[in-house]
Amino acid sequence: MHAVLTMNSINNSLVYDGHAYDAFVVIHNPDFNAGFSVLMTYALNGVRQALARNWLPVINFDNSCNTFFYDPERGENIWEYFWEPVMGVSYDDLLLKKANGDIGSDQIKRFKDQQIFDWHNSDPDRIATFWLHEEPGDPIEWMRKHREIGRYYVANFINVRPEIISKADAFARERFDGSFLFTVHIRGTDWSYAEPTNHQRYFDRIRQIIADQNLDEFQVFLATDQTQFVNIFQEEFGDRLVSYDSARGESFIAPFKLRDVPPYKKGEDVLIDILLLAKGNHLLKCAASVGEYGAWFNPDIEMTDFGVESKFIKKNHFLISTGFEKLGLLESPLQEFFVAISRRLTNYLESVVFKFDQRAWAHPRIALAYGLRYLFSYLPRLLVKRFLKLLRVLLIKFPSRILRVCFQVKHD
């Protein structure tokens, strides 16, 4: 947007694009664990609440909370690495206006953290990519309603920086050959709040569309956070498969938490994947937000939404088995056991110790100390709990054998 902000000297209001606002509000991110697309959702829900109060929204996602995408060489406001200011006023512009005396402190508002979480999780009219605790009676209608809201706000308030759009367009010109394009988003790694969709469902649906439309030529663009899925889709579609060189994980660790990936790349990769997903003839998506944003960036795209078949998992987020564990990517029960232990250790350190502050991991002694604390306190309780659960299963399934073994031991 390129409208000019002016001040009305009569009532001290802020006039933007012909509309008088009562104040500014700075929208921040309070979520230590927010992934990239979730940042967009927090921002858009903030915009929605700001406009409802006749406040002009200004987004400032600094490094005071979430540092996964923070790169000091690109500035202090993560939002402006990837997007233009939502209504033409940057946070730096706001600070300058305050320093020059154009506005007073009473004209700058700020939402409380709990308000932001409530709007994100429980407001029935919120901008959302999937339901949470309120299981809808009609999932298809729920998605239709919220998709309409999301598409409106993306069209009016999301302005991707031109250099990122140019990079996505250049990739599309180089790699897409003009044939029918399936765009696919499948989640793995740490995906846990809803049931994941197995890759075979995607294969079956693509083959069905190919048969129904008598397609001789087609391509499949794959956006995924899990490295293994690139290989699996490659085996199925061969040289028809196209994917962007995005950062991906090989385990339950999401790419945005990988320390060897530059912070800016973590965000840019996701945004380019979203833009490319939106370029397809038919989008296939699960319940995850990246695929849904692909649909929001292209209101006319045909779609298969496996998310409407999914269920929200009403358990502690950090105790749930992940997409990596559920989607058949583990090779043995022993690997499954060690992955579960590793996931719990990682989640414990992140949520209890470091509060998702990546900078804490720069101190190996601290990480080692808390790792030992985990091994000698929390882990033994977990192992005992698992053993008792296994014993209970054995007693139910093989009661006579267990009793016979016990009797023989006692007799001997």
MARLUM-217405 format. One record per residue (C-alpha): residue number from 1; x, y, z. Coordinates in pm, 1 decimal, padded with zeros to 6 digits. Each point is the difference from the previous one (the first is absolute). Layout:
<site k="NUM" u="X" v="Y" w="Z"/>
...
END
This chain:
<site k="1" u="00000.0" v="00000.0" w="00000.0"/>
<site k="2" u="00125.3" v="00346.6" w="-00082.5"/>
<site k="3" u="-00259.9" v="00226.1" w="00162.3"/>
<site k="4" u="00136.8" v="00295.8" w="00199.3"/>
<site k="5" u="-00045.7" v="00033.5" w="00375.6"/>
<site k="6" u="-00088.3" v="00352.2" w="00116.8"/>
<site k="7" u="-00095.8" v="00159.5" w="00331.0"/>
<site k="8" u="-00330.7" v="00178.1" w="00055.9"/>
<site k="9" u="00087.1" v="00302.8" w="00214.1"/>
<site k="10" u="-00363.5" v="00057.1" w="00104.3"/>
<site k="11" u="-00063.2" v="-00328.2" w="00183.5"/>
<site k="12" u="00356.2" v="-00140.0" w="-00004.2"/>
<site k="13" u="-00111.2" v="-00305.3" w="-00197.2"/>
<site k="14" u="00212.3" v="-00200.1" w="-00243.3"/>
<site k="15" u="-00127.3" v="00011.5" w="-00356.3"/>
<site k="16" u="00103.8" v="-00284.0" w="-00224.9"/>
<site k="17" u="-00145.7" v="-00065.4" w="-00344.2"/>
<site k="18" u="-00283.4" v="00241.1" w="00076.3"/>
<site k="19" u="-00093.7" v="-00163.1" w="00333.0"/>
<site k="20" u="00058.7" v="00155.9" w="00342.8"/>
<site k="21" u="00141.6" v="-00238.3" w="00261.4"/>
<site k="22" u="00004.3" v="00065.2" w="00373.4"/>
<site k="23" u="00343.2" v="-00144.1" w="00075.9"/>
<site k="24" u="00278.2" v="-00231.8" w="-00106.8"/>
<site k="25" u="00035.2" v="-00348.6" w="00143.0"/>
<site k="26" u="00326.0" v="-00194.7" w="-00004.9"/>
<site k="27" u="-00062.4" v="-00367.5" w="-00077.0"/>
<site k="28" u="00258.1" v="-00232.0" w="00152.5"/>
<site k="29" u="00054.3" v="-00375.4" w="00010.7"/>
<site k="30" u="-00019.3" v="-00157.2" w="00348.8"/>
<site k="31" u="00053.5" v="-00360.2" w="-00113.1"/>
<site k="32" u="00348.1" v="-00142.0" w="00068.4"/>
<site k="33" u="-00068.3" v="-00302.7" w="-00220.3"/>
<site k="34" u="-00176.2" v="00158.6" w="-00298.1"/>
<site k="35" u="00093.5" v="-00131.7" w="-00341.7"/>
<site k="36" u="00016.8" v="00226.6" w="-00301.0"/>
<site k="37" u="-00354.3" v="-00023.3" w="-00135.2"/>
<site k="38" u="-00139.0" v="00039.1" w="00352.4"/>
<site k="39" u="00169.4" v="00340.2" w="00015.1"/>
<site k="40" u="-00221.8" v="00107.4" w="-00288.9"/>
<site k="41" u="-00306.6" v="-00123.0" w="00184.6"/>
<site k="42" u="00090.9" v="00190.0" w="00316.6"/>
<site k="43" u="00054.4" v="00311.6" w="-00207.7"/>
<site k="44" u="-00331.4" v="-00027.7" w="-00185.7"/>
<site k="45" u="-00198.6" v="-00064.7" w="00316.8"/>
<site k="46" u="00167.6" v="00306.6" w="00145.5"/>
<site k="47" u="-00101.8" v="00203.2" w="-00304.9"/>
<site k="48" u="-00358.2" v="-00123.4" w="00033.8"/>
<site k="49" u="-00019.2" v="00101.3" w="00365.7"/>
<site k="50" u="00170.3" v="00334.4" w="-00066.7"/>
<site k="51" u="-00248.3" v="00099.6" w="-00270.0"/>
<site k="52" u="-00291.1" v="-00103.6" w="00222.3"/>
<site k="53" u="00124.7" v="00264.4" w="00249.8"/>
<site k="54" u="00071.3" v="00258.0" w="-00271.5"/>
<site k="55" u="00372.9" v="-00023.9" w="00066.2"/>
<site k="56" u="00261.1" v="-00001.5" w="-00275.1"/>
<site k="57" u="00211.7" v="-00319.1" w="00026.2"/>
<site k="58" u="00380.0" v="00003.1" w="-00005.6"/>
<site k="59" u="00183.0" v="-00332.6" w="00022.6"/>
<site k="60" u="00319.9" v="-00041.6" w="00198.4"/>
<site k="61" u="00125.5" v="-00357.3" w="00031.9"/>
<site k="62" u="00335.4" v="00057.2" w="00168.2"/>
<site k="63" u="00230.7" v="-00251.6" w="00168.5"/>
<site k="64" u="-00137.8" v="00050.9" w="00351.5"/>
<site k="65" u="-00201.0" v="-00322.0" w="-00030.0"/>
<site k="66" u="00050.1" v="-00216.1" w="-00307.4"/>
<site k="67" u="00354.4" v="-00003.3" w="-00139.4"/>
<site k="68" u="-00026.2" v="-00277.2" w="-00258.8"/>
<site k="69" u="-00015.2" v="00241.5" w="-00294.8"/>
<site k="70" u="00191.3" v="00290.7" w="00150.2"/>
<site k="71" u="00304.1" v="00129.7" w="-00191.0"/>
<site k="72" u="00147.8" v="00321.8" w="00144.5"/>
<site k="73" u="00160.8" v="00082.1" w="-00335.4"/>
<site k="74" u="-00348.7" v="00038.5" w="-00147.8"/>
<site k="75" u="-00134.7" v="00217.5" w="00279.1"/>
<site k="76" u="-00192.6" v="-00039.2" w="00322.0"/>
<site k="77" u="-00349.2" v="-00057.2" w="-00143.1"/>
<site k="78" u="-00036.4" v="-00355.1" w="-00133.7"/>
<site k="79" u="-00328.6" v="00088.0" w="-00170.3"/>
<site k="80" u="00166.4" v="00241.9" w="-00237.3"/>
<site k="81" u="00257.5" v="-00256.0" w="-00118.2"/>
<site k="82" u="-00281.8" v="-00171.9" w="-00190.4"/>
<site k="83" u="-00300.5" v="00234.2" w="-00024.9"/>
<site k="84" u="-00074.8" v="00366.1" w="-00050.1"/>
<site k="85" u="-00171.4" v="00187.5" w="00287.2"/>
<site k="86" u="-00364.6" v="-00108.8" w="00002.8"/>
<site k="87" u="-00138.4" v="00354.3" w="-00031.9"/>
<site k="88" u="00296.6" v="00201.5" w="-00116.9"/>
<site k="89" u="00145.4" v="00088.7" w="00340.3"/>
<site k="90" u="00308.0" v="-00183.7" w="00123.6"/>
<site k="91" u="00102.4" v="-00024.2" w="00363.9"/>
<site k="92" u="00295.9" v="00228.3" w="-00072.4"/>
<site k="93" u="-00241.0" v="00253.4" w="-00152.1"/>
<site k="94" u="-00205.7" v="-00015.1" w="00318.0"/>
<site k="95" u="00302.2" v="00054.5" w="00225.2"/>
<site k="96" u="00110.4" v="00295.1" w="-00214.8"/>
<site k="97" u="-00343.2" v="00162.6" w="00020.4"/>
<site k="98" u="00007.6" v="-00036.6" w="00376.6"/>
<site k="99" u="00355.0" v="00138.5" w="00024.4"/>
<site k="100" u="-00098.7" v="00301.5" w="-00214.4"/>
<site k="101" u="-00299.0" v="00070.4" w="00222.8"/>
<site k="102" u="-00254.1" v="-00074.1" w="-00274.8"/>
<site k="103" u="-00177.6" v="-00248.9" w="00225.4"/>
<site k="104" u="-00010.1" v="-00057.0" w="00373.0"/>
<site k="105" u="00044.8" v="-00315.4" w="00205.3"/>
<site k="106" u="-00375.3" v="-00011.2" w="00060.5"/>
<site k="107" u="-00050.7" v="-00055.4" w="-00374.8"/>
<site k="108" u="00205.9" v="-00319.8" w="-00004.4"/>
<site k="109" u="-00185.2" v="-00306.1" w="00129.6"/>
<site k="110" u="00117.0" v="-00356.7" w="00061.5"/>
<site k="111" u="-00194.6" v="-00323.4" w="00038.9"/>
<site k="112" u="00060.9" v="-00230.9" w="00295.4"/>
<site k="113" u="00159.1" v="-00338.2" w="-00060.5"/>
<site k="114" u="-00304.0" v="-00188.6" w="00128.8"/>
<site k="115" u="-00229.8" v="00192.9" w="-00232.9"/>
<site k="116" u="00213.2" v="-00103.5" w="-00296.9"/>
<site k="117" u="-00002.9" v="-00366.2" w="00104.6"/>
<site k="118" u="-00377.0" v="00007.1" w="00052.0"/>
<site k="119" u="-00064.1" v="00153.6" w="-00343.3"/>
<site k="120" u="00227.8" v="-00259.2" w="-00155.6"/>
<site k="121" u="-00141.9" v="-00305.3" w="00178.5"/>
<site k="122" u="-00362.8" v="00052.0" w="00099.3"/>
<site k="123" u="-00164.0" v="00298.9" w="-00170.4"/>
<site k="124" u="-00269.3" v="-00156.9" w="-00222.8"/>
<site k="125" u="00050.8" v="00269.1" w="-00266.1"/>
<site k="126" u="00377.3" v="-00016.1" w="00005.8"/>
<site k="127" u="00229.8" v="-00036.8" w="-00298.1"/>
<site k="128" u="00099.6" v="-00366.1" w="00021.0"/>
<site k="129" u="00133.2" v="-00278.3" w="-00219.5"/>
<site k="130" u="-00147.3" v="-00284.6" w="00207.9"/>
<site k="131" u="-00240.9" v="-00041.6" w="00288.8"/>
<site k="132" u="00136.2" v="-00071.2" w="00343.8"/>
<site k="133" u="-00197.8" v="-00092.3" w="00310.0"/>
<site k="134" u="-00343.4" v="00070.3" w="-00151.1"/>
<site k="135" u="-00046.8" v="-00306.6" w="-00220.2"/>
<site k="136" u="-00238.0" v="00124.5" w="-00275.3"/>
<site k="137" u="-00316.9" v="-00184.9" w="-00083.3"/>
<site k="138" u="00065.2" v="00064.5" w="-00368.5"/>
<site k="139" u="00376.5" v="00022.4" w="-00065.7"/>
<site k="140" u="-00048.4" v="00088.1" w="-00367.4"/>
<site k="141" u="-00223.4" v="00296.9" w="00086.3"/>
<site k="142" u="00239.1" v="00109.5" w="00276.6"/>
<site k="143" u="00290.2" v="00002.6" w="-00244.9"/>
<site k="144" u="-00206.5" v="00179.2" w="-00265.0"/>
<site k="145" u="-00091.4" v="00280.1" w="00243.1"/>
<site k="146" u="00350.6" v="00048.9" w="00136.6"/>
<site k="147" u="00159.3" v="-00033.4" w="-00342.5"/>
<site k="148" u="-00217.6" v="00284.8" w="-00122.0"/>
<site k="149" u="00113.0" v="00216.5" w="00292.8"/>
<site k="150" u="00365.4" v="-00092.8" w="-00053.0"/>
<site k="151" u="-00010.8" v="00073.9" w="-00370.1"/>
<site k="152" u="-00147.8" v="00344.7" w="00064.9"/>
<site k="153" u="00274.6" v="00095.2" w="00245.0"/>
<site k="154" u="00281.4" v="-00141.6" w="-00213.0"/>
<site k="155" u="-00125.1" v="00191.6" w="-00303.4"/>
<site k="156" u="-00028.1" v="00328.4" w="00190.3"/>
<site k="157" u="00279.3" v="-00005.0" w="00257.2"/>
<site k="158" u="00274.4" v="-00244.6" w="-00105.7"/>
<site k="159" u="00252.4" v="00159.9" w="-00234.2"/>
<site k="160" u="00294.7" v="-00231.9" w="-00061.0"/>
<site k="161" u="00325.2" v="00181.6" w="-00066.0"/>
<site k="162" u="00060.9" v="00029.1" w="-00377.1"/>
<site k="163" u="00338.9" v="-00174.0" w="00003.4"/>
<site k="164" u="-00160.4" v="-00312.5" w="00148.1"/>
<site k="165" u="-00281.3" v="00006.1" w="-00256.3"/>
<site k="166" u="00260.8" v="00034.7" w="-00275.2"/>
<site k="167" u="00192.6" v="-00299.9" w="00130.3"/>
<site k="168" u="-00316.4" v="-00216.3" w="00006.7"/>
<site k="169" u="-00100.7" v="00116.1" w="-00349.5"/>
<site k="170" u="00345.8" v="-00073.7" w="-00137.1"/>
<site k="171" u="-00009.5" v="-00352.3" w="00141.0"/>
<site k="172" u="-00345.8" v="-00058.2" w="-00151.7"/>
<site k="173" u="00114.7" v="00120.1" w="-00344.3"/>
<site k="174" u="00303.7" v="-00224.7" w="00012.7"/>
<site k="175" u="-00151.7" v="-00318.2" w="00144.3"/>
<site k="176" u="-00370.1" v="-00009.6" w="-00088.1"/>
<site k="177" u="-00053.3" v="-00112.4" w="-00360.5"/>
<site k="178" u="-00357.9" v="00122.0" w="-00052.6"/>
<site k="179" u="-00167.2" v="-00339.1" w="00040.6"/>
<site k="180" u="-00263.0" v="-00076.0" w="00262.7"/>
<site k="181" u="00157.9" v="00079.8" w="00335.7"/>
<site k="182" u="-00081.3" v="-00177.8" w="00324.7"/>
<site k="183" u="00129.2" v="00191.0" w="00299.9"/>
<site k="184" u="00038.9" v="-00204.8" w="00315.8"/>
<site k="185" u="00063.7" v="00086.5" w="00362.0"/>
<site k="186" u="00070.3" v="-00285.4" w="00242.5"/>
<site k="187" u="00122.2" v="00046.9" w="00356.9"/>
<site k="188" u="00227.2" v="-00218.2" w="00209.3"/>
<site k="189" u="00272.8" v="00089.8" w="00256.7"/>
<site k="190" u="-00163.0" v="00153.1" w="00311.8"/>
<site k="191" u="-00358.8" v="00006.0" w="-00136.1"/>
<site k="192" u="-00211.3" v="-00110.4" w="00295.1"/>
<site k="193" u="-00314.6" v="00201.2" w="00076.5"/>
<site k="194" u="-00206.3" v="-00183.0" w="-00263.8"/>
<site k="195" u="00012.5" v="-00339.6" w="-00163.3"/>
<site k="196" u="00247.0" v="-00003.0" w="-00294.5"/>
<site k="197" u="-00089.3" v="-00119.8" w="-00349.6"/>
<site k="198" u="00194.6" v="-00293.2" w="-00143.6"/>
<site k="199" u="00172.6" v="00049.0" w="-00336.0"/>
<site k="200" u="-00196.4" v="-00286.9" w="-00154.7"/>
<site k="201" u="-00318.1" v="00208.1" w="00026.6"/>
<site k="202" u="00163.6" v="00264.7" w="-00218.5"/>
<site k="203" u="00115.5" v="-00259.5" w="-00253.1"/>
<site k="204" u="-00348.5" v="-00153.6" w="-00028.6"/>
<site k="205" u="-00170.2" v="00337.2" w="-00043.6"/>
<site k="206" u="00247.7" v="00120.7" w="-00263.1"/>
<site k="207" u="-00040.9" v="-00322.1" w="-00197.2"/>
<site k="208" u="-00377.7" v="00035.8" w="00022.5"/>
<site k="209" u="00009.7" v="00355.8" w="-00140.5"/>
<site k="210" u="00237.6" v="-00109.1" w="-00276.9"/>
<site k="211" u="-00245.0" v="-00273.5" w="-00101.2"/>
<site k="212" u="-00310.0" v="00220.2" w="00029.2"/>
<site k="213" u="00149.9" v="00276.7" w="-00214.0"/>
<site k="214" u="00195.3" v="-00225.7" w="-00238.7"/>
<site k="215" u="00321.8" v="00185.4" w="00074.6"/>
<site k="216" u="00295.7" v="-00099.5" w="-00213.3"/>
<site k="217" u="00233.3" v="00270.4" w="00124.3"/>
<site k="218" u="00023.0" v="00125.2" w="00356.7"/>
<site k="219" u="00243.8" v="00104.7" w="00268.3"/>
<site k="220" u="-00006.2" v="-00029.3" w="00378.0"/>
<site k="221" u="00142.8" v="00281.7" w="00209.7"/>
<site k="222" u="00075.9" v="-00117.8" w="00352.2"/>
<site k="223" u="00031.1" v="00226.5" w="00303.3"/>
<site k="224" u="00099.1" v="-00188.9" w="00314.3"/>
<site k="225" u="00201.2" v="00040.2" w="00317.8"/>
<site k="226" u="00108.7" v="-00367.1" w="-00000.7"/>
<site k="227" u="00295.7" v="-00108.1" w="-00215.3"/>
<site k="228" u="-00121.7" v="-00358.3" w="-00028.9"/>
<site k="229" u="-00316.3" v="00106.5" w="-00180.8"/>
<site k="230" u="00202.8" v="00145.4" w="-00287.4"/>
<site k="231" u="00149.3" v="-00342.8" w="-00060.2"/>
<site k="232" u="-00336.1" v="-00176.1" w="00039.3"/>
<site k="233" u="-00171.9" v="00230.6" w="-00250.0"/>
<site k="234" u="00299.4" v="-00028.2" w="-00233.4"/>
<site k="235" u="-00042.8" v="-00376.8" w="-00007.6"/>
<site k="236" u="-00369.0" v="00042.8" w="-00088.4"/>
<site k="237" u="00019.2" v="00279.2" w="-00259.8"/>
<site k="238" u="00358.8" v="-00003.5" w="-00125.5"/>
<site k="239" u="00106.6" v="00303.7" w="-00201.1"/>
<site k="240" u="-00353.0" v="00141.5" w="00015.6"/>
<site k="241" u="00072.6" v="00101.4" w="00359.4"/>
<site k="242" u="00115.0" v="00356.1" w="00067.7"/>
<site k="243" u="00100.0" v="00143.2" w="00336.8"/>
<site k="244" u="00164.7" v="00318.2" w="00123.2"/>
<site k="245" u="00333.4" v="-00026.2" w="00180.4"/>
<site k="246" u="-00158.7" v="00069.1" w="00337.7"/>
<site k="247" u="00149.7" v="-00084.0" w="00337.5"/>
<site k="248" u="-00143.3" v="-00332.4" w="00121.4"/>
<site k="249" u="00034.2" v="-00223.0" w="00301.7"/>
<site k="250" u="00084.2" v="-00368.6" w="00010.4"/>
<site k="251" u="-00152.6" v="-00072.2" w="00341.0"/>
<site k="252" u="-00262.8" v="00150.5" w="00232.9"/>
<site k="253" u="00184.1" v="00334.8" w="00007.7"/>
<site k="254" u="-00171.9" v="00265.0" w="-00211.9"/>
<site k="255" u="00225.0" v="00180.1" w="-00250.0"/>
<site k="256" u="-00049.4" v="00338.2" w="00166.7"/>
<site k="257" u="00170.3" v="-00139.9" w="00311.1"/>
<site k="258" u="00309.3" v="-00127.0" w="-00181.5"/>
<site k="259" u="00303.0" v="00196.9" w="00110.2"/>
<site k="260" u="00199.9" v="-00050.7" w="-00320.2"/>
<site k="261" u="-00262.3" v="00172.9" w="-00217.5"/>
<site k="262" u="00025.6" v="00382.3" w="-00024.0"/>
<site k="263" u="-00297.6" v="00168.3" w="00171.0"/>
<site k="264" u="-00108.2" v="00194.6" w="-00308.3"/>
<site k="265" u="00008.0" v="-00308.2" w="-00222.5"/>
<site k="266" u="-00231.5" v="-00182.0" w="00240.7"/>
<site k="267" u="-00268.4" v="00260.3" w="-00060.4"/>
<site k="268" u="00061.0" v="00073.3" w="-00366.5"/>
<site k="269" u="-00015.5" v="-00370.5" w="-00088.6"/>
<site k="270" u="-00346.1" v="-00037.6" w="00153.9"/>
<site k="271" u="-00130.8" v="00315.0" w="-00165.8"/>
<site k="272" u="00127.9" v="-00106.3" w="-00342.7"/>
<site k="273" u="-00156.7" v="-00343.2" w="00048.6"/>
<site k="274" u="-00333.3" v="00171.3" w="00075.2"/>
<site k="275" u="00023.8" v="00217.1" w="-00310.7"/>
<site k="276" u="00082.6" v="-00303.7" w="-00213.9"/>
<site k="277" u="-00281.0" v="-00208.1" w="00150.6"/>
<site k="278" u="-00238.4" v="00275.1" w="-00109.7"/>
<site k="279" u="00110.4" v="-00035.1" w="-00364.3"/>
<site k="280" u="-00144.1" v="-00348.3" w="-00047.7"/>
<site k="281" u="-00303.2" v="-00125.5" w="-00189.5"/>
<site k="282" u="-00089.2" v="-00224.5" w="00291.9"/>
<site k="283" u="00123.3" v="00034.2" w="00357.7"/>
<site k="284" u="00013.6" v="-00301.9" w="00233.3"/>
<site k="285" u="00048.2" v="00085.5" w="00366.0"/>
<site k="286" u="-00021.5" v="-00138.7" w="00351.4"/>
<site k="287" u="-00112.6" v="00180.6" w="00316.0"/>
<site k="288" u="00321.7" v="00203.4" w="00025.3"/>
<site k="289" u="00008.4" v="00375.4" w="-00054.1"/>
<site k="290" u="00248.9" v="00030.8" w="-00290.3"/>
<site k="291" u="-00232.7" v="-00182.1" w="-00239.6"/>
<site k="292" u="-00296.0" v="00204.8" w="00118.4"/>
<site k="293" u="00189.3" v="00322.3" w="-00065.9"/>
<site k="294" u="00067.2" v="-00130.3" w="-00350.0"/>
<site k="295" u="-00378.5" v="-00010.1" w="-00043.8"/>
<site k="296" u="-00037.1" v="00349.5" w="00147.3"/>
<site k="297" u="00249.5" v="00145.3" w="-00246.3"/>
<site k="298" u="-00203.5" v="-00140.5" w="-00291.8"/>
<site k="299" u="-00378.9" v="00018.2" w="00054.3"/>
<site k="300" u="-00069.2" v="-00176.8" w="-00331.1"/>
<site k="301" u="00213.1" v="-00309.6" w="00048.9"/>
<site k="302" u="-00164.1" v="-00344.0" w="-00005.1"/>
<site k="303" u="00076.5" v="-00194.2" w="00313.7"/>
<site k="304" u="-00001.6" v="-00330.1" w="00182.9"/>
<site k="305" u="00000.6" v="00071.3" w="00372.3"/>
<site k="306" u="00092.9" v="-00305.3" w="00204.8"/>
<site k="307" u="-00011.6" v="00226.1" w="00304.8"/>
<site k="308" u="-00378.6" v="-00029.2" w="00025.7"/>
<site k="309" u="00049.6" v="-00369.6" w="00084.7"/>
<site k="310" u="00249.6" v="00076.6" w="00275.5"/>
<site k="311" u="-00060.1" v="00025.5" w="00372.9"/>
<site k="312" u="00141.8" v="00245.9" w="00249.5"/>
<site k="313" u="00201.7" v="-00186.1" w="00263.3"/>
<site k="314" u="-00101.9" v="00123.0" w="00344.6"/>
<site k="315" u="00321.3" v="-00076.4" w="00183.6"/>
<site k="316" u="00301.6" v="00191.7" w="00120.6"/>
<site k="317" u="00173.6" v="00117.5" w="-00317.1"/>
<site k="318" u="00341.0" v="-00111.6" w="00125.5"/>
<site k="319" u="-00106.5" v="-00355.1" w="00086.8"/>
<site k="320" u="-00167.7" v="-00089.4" w="-00329.9"/>
<site k="321" u="00169.9" v="-00227.1" w="-00251.0"/>
<site k="322" u="00102.9" v="00200.5" w="-00306.2"/>
<site k="323" u="-00069.4" v="-00036.0" w="-00368.8"/>
<site k="324" u="00348.4" v="-00143.5" w="-00043.0"/>
<site k="325" u="-00092.5" v="-00278.7" w="00242.3"/>
<site k="326" u="-00349.3" v="-00066.2" w="-00137.1"/>
<site k="327" u="00053.8" v="-00002.9" w="-00376.1"/>
<site k="328" u="00198.5" v="-00320.9" w="-00038.7"/>
<site k="329" u="00343.4" v="00161.3" w="-00024.1"/>
<site k="330" u="00153.6" v="-00198.1" w="00287.5"/>
<site k="331" u="00174.7" v="-00324.9" w="-00084.2"/>
<site k="332" u="-00034.8" v="-00200.6" w="00320.9"/>
<site k="333" u="-00166.5" v="-00006.9" w="00346.4"/>
<site k="334" u="00342.4" v="00070.7" w="00152.9"/>
<site k="335" u="00038.7" v="00316.1" w="-00210.6"/>
<site k="336" u="-00355.0" v="00099.5" w="00096.9"/>
<site k="337" u="00090.5" v="-00034.4" w="00367.9"/>
<site k="338" u="00315.4" v="00210.2" w="-00026.5"/>
<site k="339" u="-00178.2" v="00265.5" w="-00207.8"/>
<site k="340" u="-00271.5" v="00027.8" w="00266.0"/>
<site k="341" u="00263.0" v="00043.6" w="00274.1"/>
<site k="342" u="00192.6" v="00256.3" w="-00206.8"/>
<site k="343" u="-00317.9" v="00195.0" w="-00076.2"/>
<site k="344" u="-00093.9" v="00017.5" w="00366.3"/>
<site k="345" u="00349.0" v="00113.8" w="00096.7"/>
<site k="346" u="00000.5" v="00268.4" w="-00269.3"/>
<site k="347" u="-00348.2" v="00124.0" w="00093.9"/>
<site k="348" u="00093.1" v="00004.2" w="00368.3"/>
<site k="349" u="00305.1" v="00213.3" w="-00064.3"/>
<site k="350" u="-00189.8" v="00236.3" w="-00230.1"/>
<site k="351" u="-00319.5" v="00047.5" w="00198.6"/>
<site k="352" u="00121.5" v="-00027.4" w="00360.1"/>
<site k="353" u="00360.0" v="00114.3" w="-00011.0"/>
<site k="354" u="00064.2" v="00232.2" w="-00290.7"/>
<site k="355" u="-00351.6" v="00120.1" w="-00080.1"/>
<site k="356" u="00085.7" v="-00038.9" w="-00369.8"/>
<site k="357" u="00278.6" v="00255.5" w="00027.6"/>
<site k="358" u="00250.7" v="-00125.7" w="-00257.7"/>
<site k="359" u="00271.9" v="00214.0" w="00149.9"/>
<site k="360" u="00008.7" v="-00226.1" w="00306.6"/>
<site k="361" u="00120.9" v="-00287.2" w="-00216.1"/>
<site k="362" u="00318.2" v="00198.8" w="-00059.9"/>
<site k="363" u="00108.4" v="-00107.1" w="00350.7"/>
<site k="364" u="00088.0" v="-00373.5" w="-00016.4"/>
<site k="365" u="00064.1" v="-00021.5" w="00375.1"/>
<site k="366" u="-00354.5" v="00114.0" w="00075.9"/>
<site k="367" u="-00145.9" v="-00243.3" w="-00253.2"/>
<site k="368" u="00210.1" v="-00282.9" w="00146.1"/>
<site k="369" u="-00102.9" v="00082.6" w="00355.3"/>
<site k="370" u="-00367.8" v="-00005.4" w="-00078.6"/>
<site k="371" u="00042.5" v="-00307.4" w="-00217.4"/>
<site k="372" u="00149.8" v="-00185.9" w="00297.6"/>
<site k="373" u="-00280.2" v="00127.6" w="00219.5"/>
<site k="374" u="-00245.6" v="-00144.4" w="-00249.2"/>
<site k="375" u="00179.5" v="-00335.0" w="-00015.6"/>
<site k="376" u="00007.9" v="-00043.9" w="00378.4"/>
<site k="377" u="-00346.6" v="00132.4" w="00085.8"/>
<site k="378" u="-00259.0" v="00013.2" w="-00274.0"/>
<site k="379" u="00128.0" v="-00285.0" w="-00220.2"/>
<site k="380" u="-00002.9" v="-00273.6" w="00270.7"/>
<site k="381" u="-00362.5" v="00080.4" w="00081.4"/>
<site k="382" u="-00082.5" v="-00021.1" w="-00369.0"/>
<site k="383" u="00171.5" v="-00337.5" w="-00036.3"/>
<site k="384" u="-00179.9" v="-00140.8" w="00305.3"/>
<site k="385" u="-00329.2" v="00124.8" w="-00138.4"/>
<site k="386" u="00069.3" v="-00164.3" w="-00336.3"/>
<site k="387" u="00101.9" v="-00326.9" w="00169.4"/>
<site k="388" u="-00317.5" v="-00012.6" w="00209.5"/>
<site k="389" u="-00207.9" v="00070.0" w="-00309.8"/>
<site k="390" u="00172.2" v="-00285.9" w="-00184.3"/>
<site k="391" u="-00048.6" v="-00234.3" w="00297.6"/>
<site k="392" u="-00369.3" v="00089.1" w="00013.1"/>
<site k="393" u="-00038.4" v="-00082.1" w="-00370.8"/>
<site k="394" u="00176.6" v="-00334.5" w="00048.4"/>
<site k="395" u="-00221.4" v="-00090.6" w="00296.9"/>
<site k="396" u="-00309.5" v="00072.7" w="-00205.4"/>
<site k="397" u="00112.1" v="-00186.4" w="-00310.9"/>
<site k="398" u="00188.2" v="-00293.2" w="00155.4"/>
<site k="399" u="-00126.4" v="-00046.8" w="00358.5"/>
<site k="400" u="00045.1" v="-00377.1" w="00012.5"/>
<site k="401" u="00358.5" v="00012.2" w="-00129.8"/>
<site k="402" u="00097.6" v="00272.4" w="00244.7"/>
<site k="403" u="-00148.4" v="-00193.8" w="00293.8"/>
<site k="404" u="00170.6" v="-00320.6" w="-00110.3"/>
<site k="405" u="00339.5" v="00173.3" w="-00022.7"/>
<site k="406" u="-00049.9" v="00158.7" w="00340.5"/>
<site k="407" u="-00102.3" v="-00334.8" w="00152.9"/>
<site k="408" u="00304.1" v="-00175.8" w="-00145.7"/>
<site k="409" u="00234.1" v="00268.7" w="00128.9"/>
<site k="410" u="-00154.8" v="-00023.7" w="00344.9"/>
<site k="411" u="00005.6" v="-00381.5" w="-00005.6"/>
<site k="412" u="00366.5" v="-00010.8" w="-00099.3"/>
END
